[in-house]
Amino acid sequence: MLLEIFLGPLFVYLALGDKPSNMDILGGLLVLVTLTLHTLWKLHLTRRQRPLK
């Protein structure tokens, strides 16, 4: 995962004082939750398909 996608707005806020809107935060949270759920689902499928020894 590219961290600059998530850390970029934080750096802009810290450097320039440009506060993100509530919709910006909601959109970022939606992307983060979606990526987390996708990763967990892929991990679940990979472990399920692995043959037992």
Residue pairs with C-beta under 8 A, 6 or more apart in sequence:
1 35
5 31
6 28
6 32
9 20
9 24
9 28
12 18
13 19
13 20
20 28
